[in-house]
Amino acid sequence: MELQDIYLETRPEHIAYIKFIFESYEEVGMIRTVDRKKAIIVLLAVKDFFQVARAILDSLKDEVPLIEIERPADIADDWFMTELAAELP
C-alpha cells in the first residue's frame, strides 16, 4: 500500500473530529497526530484514493480551520511518524 502524506495545522480541539471523519472513510487514509502542542497532524492518504482525500479535506476546510503545511523537520512526537518519515520521499 503506497501512502502520500499531507501535513496540516489545525486547532487542538478539532483533531479528534478530523480523525473521526477520515476513519469513517475506511480505505481513504488515516490521520496521525505529529505534534499535539502545535496541533499538527498528517493525513496518510492511500495513493489510489488521493483525490478523494483531497476532496474530503476541501470539505473539512469549510467546517474547521485547516492549513496545509510542509512536513516538519522534527516529527519525533509520534513513533509511527518517525518510522514512516524514513520511508517517505
Secondary structure, DSSP 8 states (H G I E B T S, - for coil): --EEEEEEE--GGGHHHHHHHHHHSTTTEEEEEEETTTTEEEEEEEGGGHHHHHHHHHHHTTTS--EEE---S--TT-HHHHHHHHH--
